[in-house]
Amino acid sequence: MTGMFDLTGRVALVTGSSRGIGNSLARGLAEAGATVVLNGLDAGRLAAAEAAMAPDFAPGRIRSRAFDVTGDAAAAGGISWVEANVGPLDILVNNAGIQHRVPLLDLDVKDWDRVITTDLTSAFLVGREAARGMLSRGHGKIINICSVQADLARPTIGAYTAAKGGLRNLTRAMTAEWASGGLQINGLAPGYIHTEMTQNLVDDQAFNSWILGRTPASRWGTVQDLVGPAVWLASEASNFVNGQTIFIDGGMTVVV
């Protein structure tokens, strides 16, 4: 059974993986055997992430490439670099994303566009370029990192909510067009995950109490809670799973 989850010999690209959830997912895929390409926009931070992770694996198993996932040409160039310098891309994790907390009535259109472009359009651009090679080879895994906000809404994060809902349906659209070519495209929808970027929310006593009370599991999620499902979706164990968004939220979306 373990062999079904073995990613040895597979090449994976994780966007937005210089830190946070993306970095943990990249490490998890590498621990399952994949050769992993880290991605980010900040070249210095990305190089530091590669330097921190690489010593834990065999030489060449951890690589990095800085490129802007929101640009059509940049996305094409990034995928081309991976295929030419690392190997045929087997696994893509579309993780890059940002948040912007402003009430809708006060939200500048430029900030709306920035969130939609980063959180939704980038998955289309990078996913499309990755799919070209995957379809030519007859296999590939694309994992779109969604959110409980694909199903729920809260005040002040309207653009993010719209983007993540769109990403859930983009996952379905990709499946409708590419599943017949041997690809499996699925989403992971994390709940509230404790990371350095959410530490301020954890430290907010009122918000922390709300999370603990709202989540049946009575705790925040951890990045490790996401690794197993990501490895499953990246592996042969999920070969007949397509177009699904798996909620990793401690039960938050199933209760009122």
Secondary structure as GFF3:
##gff-version 3
##sequence-region A 1 256
A	DSSP	three_ten_helix	2	5	.	.	.	ID=ss1
A	DSSP	beta_strand	11	14	.	.	.	ID=ss2
A	DSSP	alpha_helix	20	31	.	.	.	ID=ss3
A	DSSP	beta_strand	35	40	.	.	.	ID=ss4
A	DSSP	alpha_helix	43	53	.	.	.	ID=ss5
A	DSSP	three_ten_helix	54	56	.	.	.	ID=ss6
A	DSSP	beta_strand	62	66	.	.	.	ID=ss7
A	DSSP	alpha_helix	72	85	.	.	.	ID=ss8
A	DSSP	beta_strand	91	94	.	.	.	ID=ss9
A	DSSP	three_ten_helix	104	106	.	.	.	ID=ss10
A	DSSP	alpha_helix	109	116	.	.	.	ID=ss11
A	DSSP	pi_helix	117	121	.	.	.	ID=ss12
A	DSSP	alpha_helix	122	137	.	.	.	ID=ss13
A	DSSP	beta_strand	140	145	.	.	.	ID=ss14
A	DSSP	three_ten_helix	148	150	.	.	.	ID=ss15
A	DSSP	alpha_helix	158	178	.	.	.	ID=ss16
A	DSSP	three_ten_helix	179	181	.	.	.	ID=ss17
A	DSSP	beta_strand	183	190	.	.	.	ID=ss18
A	DSSP	alpha_helix	199	203	.	.	.	ID=ss19
A	DSSP	alpha_helix	205	214	.	.	.	ID=ss20
A	DSSP	alpha_helix	224	234	.	.	.	ID=ss21
A	DSSP	three_ten_helix	236	238	.	.	.	ID=ss22
A	DSSP	beta_strand	245	248	.	.	.	ID=ss23
A	DSSP	three_ten_helix	252	254	.	.	.	ID=ss24
###
